[in-house]
């Protein structure tokens, strides 16, 4: 019985103008998005290669000239462009992707605009998640807002239920038909996009990419089911298709548009944190106190003899200054992370936000990727410092007084660059990705089930006459 309902509803949808327009729109936007990705990805890869070659060459020159200079010089690490950005860019234009570090410390991070125009960051990219979140989600509402109220107006709902057909079967059949109809719109555009990208040679097909595409499809189906449940709820809340459309639009604006786009407001209002200027002022005052209380001679840097006692005092003072900055900024960064994670919990009420978090975990981008690089870079910094100290310990001409900013009191001899540890970003493993994605997937499924149950309970009491 459910199968017959599904077939009837799908046939009706296939003949509708809504499906034809949505299908054409999907094909066009998927194609344009793929072409835009090919061009931007090629530029980003070329830019990153130039940067990475310069990064390696500068580190090589420092190591082969003066190992201490290699240790104290501040360097910039920029994350490589992801090949799966056509699925989801994970808002990496806004996520910090440039890190400043030396062997002694990780100074901080910011957003590297690269060769792109930063003013263009205001515009969305036509990747797969944008198409599903906006175009497909709105299309789903158009297919569901009048599934019940529309039949009520046309007097066909009572006729359908006059036969030996339960309300549950009718509603569930309509529900599944909308999900399958949406897939008929989504899959052709998705396949065309994938063909364009693969034929261009911009991205090579590999097992991880296949898993990411499969994960995206699963997430898209669940989001479709969630939006369809909202559409059914709008349809059973009223007896007029026009009113149902108004309810559906209100749901879409509230949960799809308003909630995700007010995250900054919630962050600054509910979970305020210290301003960056205030943090810098605290660092300045702390370092000023350290300088004022330092032993006499701690600021001297004269003399060519590295074993002069003032060099040890200066090294200790510089280390204390660095540790003061590290302690304050580390605490400040942790409050940033906590603020962001708390706001994510607030936006769990938006299915599109959940869908966005789920996809960035699936593709290993965005905030999960940033956190992994941030943590891995701390491990690398400790490794690089240990390498430097081991080399310095073998130099009899070094007094081994470690100064994080100057080369007065540690080795000035070169080192073979092949021995120097080099940071390599490791993508998140799928167990790591699931650690992030599991909660979002569970909440989105429960959210979908809850909305559908509300629609079902309401439909049981619906006056079909």
N, C-alpha and C positions, 0 to 999 in steps of 0.2 A: 504493500500500500504506500509506504514512504517513497519507494522507488518510482511509482507512478506519479506521485505528487512532484517529485524532483524533475522527472522528465517533462511534465506539463509546464512547470515553472521555468525551466531552462529554455524550452521552446518559445515560451512567451518572451523571455528576456532577449533571446537571439533575434527576434523580430522587432525589438524596440529600438527607437531612435537613440535612447540613452546608451545602449551597448555599442551601437555603431560609432557614435561620437567618441565614446570613451576608448574604443579600440583604436581608432585613427589617432587620437591624441596620444595614447600610450606608445604606439609605433613611432610617431614623430619625435616625441620627447626622449624615448630611449635611444633613438638614432642620433639626435643632436647631442645628447649627453655623452654618448660614446665618442663622437668626433671631437668634442671639446676635451674629453679626458685624454685622448691620444696626443693632442697637441700640448696640453699643459704638462702631462707626464713626461713627455720627451724633453721639454724645457727644464723641468725640475731635476730629472736624472742628469742632464748635461751640467747643470749648475752644481749639483751635489758632487759630481765627479771632479770638477775643477776645485771645489773647496777641499775635498778629501785629499786630493793629490798635494795641494798646498799645505794642508795640515801635516801630512806625513813628511813632506820635504822639510818643513820648518823644524819638526821634531828631530829629524835626522841631522840637520845642520847643528842644532844645539848639542845633541848627544856626542857628535864626533868632534866638537870643538871644546865644550866645557860641560861636564855632567851636572854640575850644580846649576848652571843656567837652564839646562833642560828641566831640572826639578822645580825651580822657582818661577819660571816663566808661566804666566797665565795663558791658558789655551781655550779655544772654543770648540765644543763638540756639537755638531748639528746632526739631527736624526735623518736618516736616509728616507727618500720618498717611498711609500708603500705601493706595491703593484696592484693591491686590491682596493685602491681608492675609488675605483669605478663602482664598487659595491657600496662602500660607505667611507666618506672622508673622515668620519668620527670627529668632525670639528677641529681637525688638527691645525687649521689656520689660526685658531685661537688658543690652542693648547701649547704651553711652552715646549719648544723643540730645540732650543739652543742653550747649552750648559757651559759655564765658565769654571775652570778647574786648574789646579797645579798638582804636583806630587804631594803637597802639604795640605791642600784644602779644596773643597768644592765651594765656590764663591756664590753661586746662584744660577738663575735661569731666566730666560725671557723668550718672547716669540720672535723668531727670525722670519722676516717677510721674504727673504731671498731676493729673487729677481722680479717678483710680482709687485704690482702696484697695491700698497696697503689699503688704498681707498676702495679697491674692488672687493675687499673682505666683507663689505656690507651685503653682497649678493650671494645667493645660494648657488651651489654647484648642482648640476643635473645628474647626480648619481642615483643609484638604484633606490637607496633608502629615502631620498627626497621624493622620488616618484611615487613610491608606495605610501609614504607618510601623508602626502598632500593629495596627489591626483587619485590614486587608487582608493584611499580612505574615503574621499568625498564621493567617488563613484559608488562605493558600497552603500553609503547612506541613500544615494538616489535610487538604488535597487530595492531598498528595504523599507523606506519610510511609509510606503502605501501598500505594503504586502497584505495587511489586515484591514486598515481603515479604507483603503481603496476598494477592496472587495465588499466591504460593508456598504459603501456608497453606491456601488453598482448592483447591490442585492444578490451577489453571487456567493457570498460567504455562507449565508443560511442554507443555500442549495447544496453547497459542498458538504456541510455538516449534517444535512438531512439524511445522507447515506450513512452506512455503517463505518464511519470514519471518526476516530477520536480527535479531540482538539490537540492533544499532544503530538500525534502523528502528523497532523496538518501543519502545525507550527514548525516542527522539527524538519519536515520535508522542505518547507519554504526556506528555512534557515540554511540547510545544506545546499540547496539550489543556488542561493546567493553566493556562497563560498566557491562553488564549482564554476559559476558564471564569471566570477572575478578572476579565477585562475585562467579562464579562456581569454581574458583580456591581458593578464599579466605575462603569461608564459611566452606568447609570440614575441612581444617586445623585448623581453629578457633574452630570449634566444638570439634575436637579431642583434641586440647590443653585444652579446658575447661573441658572435661571429665576426662583427666589425672589429672588435678589439683584438681578437686572436689573429685575424687575417692581417692586421696592421703590424704584428710582431712586437707591439709595445709590451705585452705581458706574455710570459710563457706559461703554458698549462702545466700544473703540477698537482700532486696529491693534496697538499694543504689548501690550494686554491679551490679544488673540487669540494673539499669539506666546508670551506667558507661559503661557497655558493649554496651548498645543501643546507647549511645552517641558516643562511639568509632566507631561503625558500620556506623553511619551517617557521621562522619568525614571522615572515610575511603572511603565511596561512593563519597563524594564531592571531595576528593583528587584524586580519580580515574578519576572522570569526568574532573578535571583540567588537569591531565597529558594526558588524552585522547585527550583533546582539543589541547594541545601542539603537540601531535603526528599527529593529523589531519592537523594542521598548517604546520608542516614539510612536510607532504605529498602533500599539494596543492601548496607549494612554488616551486616545481620542477616537472619535467616530467620523472625523473629517480628514481627508488626505491633505488638505491645505494646512490644517492645524498640525498634523503629524509632521509635515515638512518644516514648519516653524520650530517644533520641538527638536527635530533632527539637526537643524542648523544651529540651534542653541547648544545642543550637545557637542557638535563639531567645534564651534567657536570656543566653548568653555574648556573642553578636554583636549582638543587638538591644537588650538591656537593660543588661548589665553594662558593656561597653566605653564606650558613649556617656555613661553616668552616672558614670563614674569619672575623667572628664577633669580635674576639679579636683584630685583626688589625684595624678594623674600630673604635673600642672603644678607643684604645690607640692613634690613629691618629687624628680622628675627634673630639672626646670628651675626651680629656685628663683630668685627675684629679690629685690631690696632692698625692705624694707617702706616704706610711705608715710611713717610716722613718722620713719624714719631719713633719708629724703630731705628732709623738712622741717627736720630738725636740721642737715643739711649746708648747706641754704640759709641757715638762721639764722646758722651760724658764718661762712659766706662773706660774708654781708652785714654781720656784725659787724666782720669784718676790713676791709671796704671803708670802713665808717664810721670805724674807728679810724685808718686811714691817709689819710683825706680831708684836703685842705688846710683850714686854719682858715677859718671863715666858710661852709663848705659846708652848714651846717644852718640858716643864718639865712633867715628868710622875711619880715622886717619891711621896712617902707618901701613907699610907694605908687609909687615910680619904677621902672618895669620894667627900666630900663637900669643899675640898681645892679649892681656887679660880683659881689656875693654871690649874685645870682640865677643868674648863669652857673655859679658854683661849685655851687650847689644843683642846678641842672639836670643838670650833669655827674655829680654824686654819685647823684642819683636814677636816671639812666640806667644807671650802673654797677650799682646795686642791682637794677634790672630785668633787665639782661643776665645777672647772676649767677643769678637765678631761672630765666630762660629756658634758659640753658645746662644747668643741672642737671635741670630738669623735662623738657626735650626728650630728653635721654639716658635718663631714667627711663621716659618714655612709649615710646621705641623698644624698651627691654627688655621692656615689657609686650606690645607687638605681636609681638616675636620669640618670647616665651614662648607666646603664644596660637597662633601659626602652627606652632611645633614640636609642640605638643600635637595640633593638627589632623592632623599627619603620623602621630602614633601611633594616632589613632582611624581611620586609613584601613583598619584591619583590620575595622571594622564597616561592613557595607553600608548600614545605616541612617544612620550618620554621613556616609558619602559621599553618600548620597541627600539628606541635609539640606543639606550644603555645595553640592551641585549645584543644589538648588532655590533657596537664598538667592541664588545667582548669577543664576539664570534670572529671578527676580522683581526683582532689583536691590535687595535688602534686606540686613539684618544687617550683618556685618562689611565686606563690599565697599562697601555704602552709607556706613557710618561712615568708611571710609578715604577715599572720594571727597569727602565733606563736609569732613573734616579737612584734606585737601590743598587743596581749593578755598577753604576759609576762610582758609588762610595766604596764598593769592594775593589774596583780597579784602582782607585786613588790610593787605598791602603797597600795594594800590591806594588804600585809604582814607587811609593815611598820606601817600602821594604827593600826593593831592588836597589834604589839609590843608596840607602844606608849600608847595604852589604858591600856595594862598590866603594863607598867612602871608608868603610872600616878597613879595607885592604890598602888604603893609601897612607903611607907613613908621613907624608907631608901635610896631612890634614889633621887639625885639632879635634875634629868631630863635634863641633858646636853648631847645632842645627838652627840656622836662621831661615825662616820661610820666605824672606823677601830679598836677601842679599847673599853674595858669594864670598864673604870675607873668611869664613871659618869652616868651610867644608871643601872637599876635593875640587880641583879645577882641571882634572885630567879628563881626557875623552873616554868614550866607551863605544864598543861595537853596537851599531844600531840594531843589528839582528838580535841582540840579547835584550833589548828594551821591550817591556810589555806594551802592547798596543791594544787599545780598547776596541772591541768588536761588539756591536749591538746584536743581541740574541733575541729573536722573536719569541713571543709568549708561546709556550707549549700548549697543546689543547687541554691538558689537565688544568693548567693555570688559567686558561680562558674560561673553562667551565666553572672554576671557582668564582669568577666574577659573574658569569652568565646564569648560573643555576638559580640564584635568588630572583633575578628579573624574569626568567622563564616561568618559575613557579608562581610569582605574583600575577603575571599577565594571564596565565591559564586560570588561576582562581578568580581573577577579575572578570574574565570572559564568562566563566561558569556562573558567577554571581549575577551579572547583568542578564544573562539568558534566563536564569531561574526567576528573576523578577518579572521578565516579560512573560514567561510561561504561567506564573501564578496569576498575573493580571489577565491573561488570555482565558484562563479557566473561568473567570467571572465576567468575561466580555459578552455584552449583549449583541448577538449576531443578527437579530431580526431587523 
